Amino acid sequence: MSGKGNFSGWKQGAGAFFREHRGALVVLGLLLVVRLMTLYSLGFGYTLNSDDASYINSGITFARTGTITMHNQYPSAQIMPGMTVLIGLFVLVFGEGKLLWLSLKLLWILMDLGTAWFLYRSVSLFTPKWCGWLGMLPLFRADFLWMNTIILTETPFLLALTGMVYYTLRMGKQPGYRNFWPCAWWYMFGLMMKANIAPYPVFALVYLLVCRYDRKLLLKQCGVLAAVVLCFIIPWTIRNYMQFHAFVPLTYGAGNPTLLGTYQGVGYPADEDLDYVTNVEEPAREKYADYYDENGEVLPQYARYVALQTDGIKAAYRQQVWWDTDWKQMVYSYGVMKPQRMIESVFYWDQALDQTLESVQDLQRLDLYLCIGVIAASLALKKYRKPVLFATAVYLGNIYIYAMTYSFSRYNASLMSMRFLLIGLGGALLMELLRRGMDSLRPQPQRLDP
């Protein structure tokens, strides 16, 4: 009897859920269909033969040996361990062949649908549900259809970022641990994918303080989050010290993108004008002398580490010369050109469903103009200013974190859900503008003098 009652209650609850979110579930269904169409058209084994193949190989190596690697068979801390461990678990279940690729790509599609769901729920916290549907629609863009067929960090990271933002917004409305724990979970999941998300709690902290969150509770939760993070950081740092004899709390992979970033902008120094032997090669060889063998060659297990650290030394040298010779152009490059280039970029190296790069770039520009309009409307109407400014700060803050290294379309793609959130909120702002406009056009009743 109780079993039938429980089933009946579950059935009623499920029915209520479907009725409440019917529109969003329809959009999710359509997103699923077009993603499956894209996956079928490109092929289950479609790959860039770049970092995506390296991630797969890293996962296979982890499943075989339990070692975190990247680009070779030796232990690595160039990346966070999330992708390697996740793929390794799938290797244990699905093997190392075609079924592995298919299962991972289906998981990537499901994670993207999760991003869409969090967008809908985030917008719906403040607006009618149809605005939440509006925030989901940009995920029909061809660049996201294509990106979800590639086993890179962008898709899981986008899910993590959108999830932690959703639960942060909920914390602003409903203080307590009910929303804190899932927020902490998505933060850790994102951190396992990309180390750049590490400063996110600062953005969340400011937002919650603006929302007048209970400060004592917030202080306790900051301590809990710090303890959770340290539970990973401490053993990970010890592991890295044992492997590389260096303090590496997250990754050592920043040297290469930082170096590449010194070739972006205007006024950067030309290679032929620089003395790399004196200022890079000799200092690097002296600093990392313990990593060389008796023949003067870098030990193979340290080759990647030394190469990336040398890139960091070279980047610092180039930045110093750039600053000394033309600091104004350097500031302009890092402060304006590189962030702008990233904001306008799209990660779309191939085609999905015959959509051209030009058409996607047009949508990216339209998206940018809409976001600027949403921010302006929010400030002018004094509506949704807290969530709008929070999403904007998270987006632009991470854009500048990346711009300090390398301006790259892949990095921007992993942050785009913040712009889609703004578009969803913009739907309600547009209706408010129309309402106020209609009110201003209505004839006002005339007062009769007594």
C-alpha positions in Angstrom: 0.0 0.0 0.0 2.8 2.4 0.9 4.6 1.4 -2.2 1.6 2.3 -4.4 1.3 5.6 -2.5 4.9 6.5 -3.0 4.6 5.7 -6.7 1.5 7.8 -7.0 3.2 10.7 -5.2 6.2 10.4 -7.4 4.0 10.3 -10.5 2.1 13.4 -9.4 5.4 15.2 -8.6 6.8 14.3 -12.0 3.7 15.5 -13.7 3.8 18.8 -11.9 7.5 19.2 -12.8 6.8 18.6 -16.5 3.9 21.0 -16.5 5.9 23.7 -14.8 8.9 23.4 -17.1 7.2 22.2 -20.3 8.6 25.0 -22.4 12.2 24.5 -21.2 12.0 20.7 -21.7 10.8 21.2 -25.3 13.8 23.5 -26.0 16.1 20.8 -24.4 14.6 18.2 -26.6 15.3 20.3 -29.7 18.8 21.0 -28.5 19.4 17.2 -28.1 18.1 16.5 -31.6 20.3 19.0 -33.4 23.3 17.8 -31.4 22.7 14.2 -32.3 22.4 15.3 -36.0 25.7 17.2 -35.7 27.4 14.2 -34.1 26.1 11.9 -36.8 27.1 14.2 -39.7 30.6 14.7 -38.4 31.1 11.1 -37.3 31.5 9.4 -33.9 35.3 9.4 -34.4 35.6 13.0 -35.4 38.7 14.6 -33.8 41.0 17.6 -34.2 44.0 15.4 -33.5 45.1 18.1 -31.1 44.5 18.5 -27.4 41.4 16.4 -27.7 43.4 13.3 -28.8 45.9 14.0 -26.0 43.1 14.1 -23.4 41.9 10.7 -24.6 45.4 9.3 -24.5 45.8 10.7 -21.0 42.6 9.0 -19.9 43.7 5.7 -21.3 47.1 6.0 -19.6 45.4 6.8 -16.3 43.1 3.8 -16.6 46.1 1.5 -17.2 48.6 3.0 -14.7 46.8 5.5 -12.5 49.2 8.2 -13.7 48.1 11.8 -14.6 49.9 12.5 -18.0 49.5 15.0 -20.9 51.2 14.8 -24.3 53.6 12.0 -23.3 53.7 9.0 -21.0 55.4 10.8 -18.0 53.6 12.3 -15.0 52.3 15.8 -15.7 50.9 18.8 -13.9 50.4 20.8 -17.0 46.7 20.3 -16.7 44.3 19.8 -13.8 43.4 16.1 -13.3 39.7 16.3 -14.0 39.6 15.5 -17.7 42.1 12.6 -17.2 40.3 11.0 -14.4 36.8 11.4 -16.0 38.0 9.9 -19.3 39.9 7.2 -17.4 36.7 6.1 -15.7 35.0 5.8 -19.0 37.9 3.8 -20.4 37.4 1.3 -17.6 33.7 0.9 -18.5 33.7 1.2 -22.3 37.3 0.2 -23.3 39.7 2.1 -25.6 37.9 1.8 -29.0 35.0 3.4 -30.8 32.6 2.9 -27.9 34.8 5.1 -25.7 34.6 8.0 -28.2 30.8 7.6 -28.7 30.1 7.4 -24.9 32.2 10.5 -24.2 30.6 12.5 -27.0 27.1 11.5 -25.7 28.3 12.6 -22.2 29.5 15.9 -23.7 26.1 16.5 -25.2 24.4 15.8 -21.9 26.7 18.2 -20.2 25.8 20.9 -22.7 22.1 20.2 -22.0 22.9 20.7 -18.4 24.3 24.1 -19.2 21.1 25.0 -21.0 19.1 23.9 -18.0 21.1 26.0 -15.6 20.7 29.0 -17.9 17.0 28.5 -17.8 16.8 28.2 -14.1 19.2 31.1 -13.5 17.1 33.5 -15.6 13.9 32.2 -14.2 15.0 33.1 -10.7 14.2 36.7 -11.7 12.0 36.7 -14.7 9.0 34.9 -16.3 10.0 31.4 -17.6 9.8 32.4 -21.3 12.9 34.6 -20.6 14.7 31.5 -19.4 13.8 29.8 -22.7 15.3 32.8 -24.4 18.6 32.3 -22.6 18.8 28.7 -23.8 18.3 29.6 -27.5 21.9 30.7 -28.3 23.1 27.2 -27.7 21.5 26.3 -31.1 24.5 28.2 -32.6 26.6 26.1 -34.9 29.8 26.8 -33.0 28.3 25.2 -29.9 26.9 22.3 -31.9 30.4 21.7 -33.3 32.2 22.2 -30.0 30.1 19.5 -28.2 31.5 16.9 -30.6 35.1 17.5 -29.4 36.5 16.1 -26.2 38.0 19.3 -24.8 37.5 21.0 -21.4 35.3 23.8 -22.8 32.0 21.8 -22.5 32.4 20.5 -19.0 33.9 23.8 -17.8 30.9 25.7 -19.2 28.6 23.4 -17.3 30.5 23.9 -14.1 30.6 27.7 -14.5 26.9 27.9 -15.2 26.1 25.6 -12.4 28.1 27.5 -9.8 26.6 30.9 -11.0 23.1 29.5 -10.7 23.6 28.3 -7.2 25.3 31.6 -6.2 22.3 33.5 -7.5 20.1 31.1 -5.5 22.2 31.7 -2.4 21.6 35.4 -2.8 17.8 34.7 -2.6 17.9 31.8 -0.1 20.8 31.9 2.3 22.0 28.7 3.9 23.7 25.4 3.1 21.1 24.0 0.8 22.5 26.0 -2.2 26.0 26.3 -0.8 26.9 22.6 -1.2 25.9 22.3 -4.9 27.7 25.6 -5.6 30.9 24.2 -3.9 30.5 21.0 -5.9 30.4 22.8 -9.3 33.2 25.0 -8.2 35.4 22.0 -7.5 34.3 20.3 -10.7 35.3 23.5 -12.7 38.6 23.7 -10.8 39.4 20.2 -11.8 39.0 21.2 -15.4 40.7 24.6 -15.5 42.7 26.3 -12.9 41.7 29.7 -14.1 38.4 29.5 -12.2 40.2 29.6 -8.9 39.3 33.3 -8.2 35.6 32.7 -8.7 34.8 32.7 -4.9 35.9 36.4 -4.9 33.1 37.3 -7.4 30.6 35.2 -5.5 31.6 36.8 -2.2 31.1 40.4 -3.5 27.7 39.4 -5.0 26.5 37.9 -1.8 27.6 40.8 0.3 25.8 43.2 -2.1 22.7 40.9 -1.6 23.1 41.5 2.2 23.9 37.9 2.8 24.3 37.0 6.5 28.0 37.8 7.1 28.5 35.3 9.9 27.1 32.5 7.8 29.1 33.7 4.8 32.3 33.6 6.9 31.6 30.1 8.0 30.9 29.0 4.4 34.1 30.6 3.2 36.0 28.5 5.8 34.2 25.3 4.7 35.0 26.0 1.0 38.6 26.7 1.9 38.8 23.3 3.7 37.2 21.5 0.8 39.7 23.1 -1.6 42.6 22.3 0.6 41.5 18.6 0.7 42.5 18.5 -2.9 45.3 21.1 -3.0 47.4 19.6 -0.3 47.8 16.0 -1.7 48.0 17.4 -5.3 50.8 19.8 -4.3 52.6 17.0 -2.4 52.3 14.7 -5.5 53.6 17.5 -7.7 56.6 18.2 -5.4 57.5 14.5 -5.4 57.3 14.4 -9.2 58.9 17.7 -10.1 60.7 18.9 -7.0 58.9 22.2 -7.2 55.9 23.9 -5.5 53.0 23.4 -8.0 49.7 24.0 -6.2 47.6 23.8 -9.4 49.4 23.6 -12.7 52.7 24.6 -14.3 51.3 25.1 -17.8 50.9 28.9 -17.8 54.4 29.6 -19.3 53.5 28.7 -22.9 50.2 30.7 -23.3 51.9 33.6 -21.5 54.7 33.5 -24.1 52.3 33.3 -27.0 50.5 36.3 -25.6 53.6 38.4 -25.9 53.2 38.1 -29.7 49.7 39.7 -29.6 48.9 43.4 -29.7 51.1 46.2 -30.9 54.6 47.3 -30.2 55.8 43.9 -28.9 59.6 43.3 -29.3 60.8 41.4 -32.4 62.7 38.2 -31.8 65.7 39.3 -33.8 66.2 42.3 -31.5 66.4 40.1 -28.3 69.2 38.1 -26.8 67.6 34.9 -25.8 70.8 33.0 -25.1 71.9 35.4 -22.3 68.4 36.2 -20.9 66.5 32.9 -21.3 68.6 29.8 -22.2 71.5 30.4 -19.8 69.3 31.4 -16.8 66.9 28.5 -17.5 69.8 26.0 -17.7 71.2 27.3 -14.5 67.9 27.3 -12.6 66.9 23.8 -13.7 70.4 22.2 -13.7 69.2 19.4 -11.5 66.9 18.2 -14.3 69.7 17.5 -16.7 71.7 14.3 -17.0 75.5 13.9 -17.2 75.4 14.4 -21.0 73.8 17.8 -20.6 70.4 16.7 -21.8 67.1 17.2 -19.9 65.9 14.0 -18.4 62.9 12.8 -20.4 60.5 12.8 -17.5 61.2 16.5 -16.9 61.4 17.6 -20.5 57.9 19.0 -20.7 58.2 20.7 -17.3 61.5 22.4 -18.1 60.3 23.5 -21.6 57.2 25.2 -20.1 59.2 26.8 -17.3 61.6 28.1 -19.9 58.7 29.5 -21.9 57.8 31.4 -18.7 61.2 32.9 -18.4 61.2 33.9 -22.1 57.7 35.4 -21.6 58.9 37.5 -18.6 61.9 38.7 -20.6 59.8 39.7 -23.6 57.3 41.5 -21.3 60.1 43.4 -19.6 61.6 44.5 -22.9 58.2 45.5 -24.1 57.5 47.5 -21.0 60.9 49.3 -21.1 60.6 50.2 -24.8 56.9 51.0 -25.2 54.9 50.6 -22.0 51.9 52.5 -23.4 51.4 50.1 -26.3 51.8 47.2 -23.9 49.1 48.5 -21.6 46.9 49.1 -24.6 47.5 45.6 -25.9 46.8 43.8 -22.6 44.1 46.2 -21.4 42.1 46.7 -24.7 43.2 44.8 -27.8 43.6 41.3 -26.3 40.4 41.3 -24.3 38.5 42.8 -27.3 39.9 40.2 -29.6 38.7 37.4 -27.3 35.3 38.9 -26.7 34.7 39.0 -30.5 36.1 35.6 -31.2 34.3 32.4 -32.0 35.7 28.8 -31.5 34.6 27.3 -34.8 37.4 25.6 -36.7 35.2 23.5 -38.9 31.5 23.5 -39.9 28.4 22.0 -38.4 25.3 21.5 -40.4 26.7 23.6 -43.3 26.8 26.8 -41.2 29.7 29.1 -42.2 32.2 30.8 -40.0 30.9 34.2 -41.2 27.3 33.4 -40.1 28.5 32.5 -36.7 30.6 35.6 -36.4 27.6 37.7 -37.3 25.7 36.0 -34.5 28.6 36.7 -32.1 28.5 40.4 -32.9 24.7 40.5 -32.5 25.1 38.7 -29.2 27.7 41.3 -28.0 25.4 44.2 -29.0 22.5 42.7 -27.2 24.6 42.2 -24.0 25.7 45.8 -24.0 22.0 46.8 -24.5 21.0 44.6 -21.6 23.6 46.1 -19.3 22.5 49.7 -20.2 18.8 48.9 -19.9 19.3 47.2 -16.5 21.1 50.3 -15.2 18.7 52.7 -16.7 15.5 50.9 -15.5 17.1 49.9 -12.1 16.0 46.3 -12.6 18.0 43.1 -12.3 21.1 45.1 -11.7 22.6 42.7 -9.2 22.5 39.5 -11.4 23.3 41.5 -14.6 26.4 43.1 -13.0 27.4 39.8 -11.4 27.3 37.9 -14.7 29.1 40.7 -16.4 31.8 40.8 -13.8 32.3 37.0 -13.9 32.6 37.1 -17.7 34.9 40.2 -18.0 36.9 39.2 -15.0 37.8 35.9 -16.6 38.4 37.5 -19.9 41.0 39.7 -18.4 42.6 36.7 -16.5 43.0 35.0 -19.8 44.1 38.1 -21.6 47.1 38.4 -19.2 48.3 35.2 -20.9 46.9 34.5 -24.4 43.8 35.8 -26.2 42.2 32.6 -27.7 38.8 31.8 -29.0 38.6 28.6 -27.0 38.9 30.5 -23.8 36.1 32.8 -24.7 33.8 29.8 -25.6 34.1 28.5 -22.1 32.6 31.7 -20.7 29.8 32.4 -23.1 27.0 31.2 -20.9 27.3 34.4 -18.9 26.4 36.4 -22.1 23.5 34.0 -22.7 22.3 34.6 -19.2 22.3 38.4 -19.9 20.3 37.8 -23.1 17.6 35.9 -21.1 17.4 38.7 -18.5 17.2 41.1 -21.5 13.9 39.7 -22.6 12.2 40.8 -19.4 14.0 44.2 -19.6 12.6 44.7 -23.1 9.1 44.0 -21.9 9.6 46.5 -19.1 10.7 49.1 -21.7 7.7 48.4 -23.8 5.4 48.6 -20.8 6.8 52.0 -19.7 6.6 53.2 -23.3 3.0 52.3 -23.6 2.2 53.9 -20.3 3.8 57.1 -21.4 1.7 57.1 -24.6 -1.6 56.7 -22.7 -3.5 59.9 -22.2 -3.4 61.1 -18.7 -6.7 61.9 -16.9 -7.2 65.6 -16.6 -7.7 67.2 -13.3 -10.7 69.5 -12.9 -10.1 72.6 -10.9 -12.5 72.9 -8.0 
